[in-house]
Amino acid sequence: MTEEHTTGGACLSQSDRRMTAGAEGGADVTKEAWPAQPRPLSHDRVTLVVDGTHFVVDPAVFTAYPDTVLGRMFGRARQHSFTRPNAKGEYEIAEGIGASIFRVILDYYRVGVLHCPEGLSLAELREACDYLCINFDYSTVRCRDLSALLHELSNDGARRQFEAFLEELLVPAMVASAQEGERECHIVVLTDDDNVDWDHDNPPPMGEENSQILYSSKLYRFFKFIENRDVAKALLKERGLKNIRIGIEGYPTCKEKVKRRPGGKSEVIYSYVQRPFIQLSWEKEEGKSRHVDFQCVRSRSVPNLITAMGEGPPQVDELDRLNGPAPPGPDL
């Protein structure tokens, strides 16, 4: 069933919402007039097609928010014919956004607030707001599910915070590894109060000496939450890094005790703490680095018994044939 929603009309009460039938071709058409705030209205109407649903609106409601996508489309862009309708005179917009989501978007243009009803995905509403350049924060969103709203706001805050951590702490550590010729980096995040005291003669036997160490209680707390680690991983992927692993691992801090083994050999037992780590790579040819080209390996096998006994013509390797001098031609 095709629905047609009309906005931007005169201010109507909730009881004035009505439904009519009898559209062209016998199809049922739902016309809904929403109450609107008093605003200068034009006599123009445009039809928007979103997810197969037709919305008839006054473009003046969009131009009141010129910094949004719809405000730009039906403002100067429409005046200069940058926004063009299809053959039916309708505007097909917001591809990928559902009709139920778009109804909430229209609420924003009507009253300046996004009222998210129960059962509607707040994450999908957030994606639609990002696509349409509509501000999504506590001042513009009303939602009964506070957990979902706070989760989305936390993702925003986590992204901004990790961008700062990346530039201030992580990038310098990656640059230090790159300047040593490395193409990957393993970074362990310790707290400001952690103390690392290793025995130089008996370091931990797990390769921790090759790790980069960052002392930051703020970054440590940030990585405690798995949702923050997901945000960080997504941002690192956007920056072109690969093979990203972010988690929690045990890291040796100081000697706990020393055991004497038979023969006078000492074994140092370390105390471990659980700390976040980041492992990533910027290697361009990672597949080729682990590939052995057997065409470039000179064969040392004995092809036959005659060659082993020193009889017969010498066997010429294909690599020798390519790199050596050309064989003499026949005597004429």
HURAGI-V224779 format. One line per field, one symbol per residue. ss: DSSP state (A for helix, B for strand, O for the rest). psi: psi as a letter, one per 30 degrees, with the letter a starting at -180 (. if undefined). A space follows every 50 residues. Layout:
ss: ???
psi: ???
This chain:
ss: OBBBBBOOOOOOOAAAOOOOOOOAAAOOBBBBBOOOOOOOOOOOOBBBBB OOBBBBBOOAAAAOOOOOAAAAAOOAAAAOOOOOOOOOOOBBOOOOOOAA AAAAAAAAAAAOOBBBOOOOOAAAAAAAAAAOOOOOOOOOBBBOOAAAAA AAAAAAAAAAAAAAAAAAAAAAAAAAAAAOOOOBBBBBBBOOOOOOBOOO OOOOOOOAAAOBBBBOAAAAAAOOOAAAAAAAAAAAAAOOOBBBBBBBBB BBBBBBBBBBOOOOOBBBBBBBBBBBBBBBBOOOOAAAAOOOOAAAOOOO OOOOAAAAOOOOOOOOOAAAAAAOOOOOOOOO
psi: kkkjkklgalklleffklkllhlkgfkkkkkkjkklkklkklgkklkkjj hfkkjjlkfffeffiffleeeeegceeeeggfjklafggljjlhkfklee eeeeeeeefefgkjjjlkfkjeeeeeeeeeeghkkjafffkkkeieeeee eeeeeeeeeeeeeeeeeeeeeeeeeeeefgglglkjkkjllffkkjjlje filkhggffgkkkkjjeeeeeeffkeeeeeeeeeeeefggllhkkkaklk kkelkelkkklkggkkkkklkkljlllkkllgkeheeffgkkjffgkkkg ljeleeeeggllkkkkkeeeeefllkkklkk.
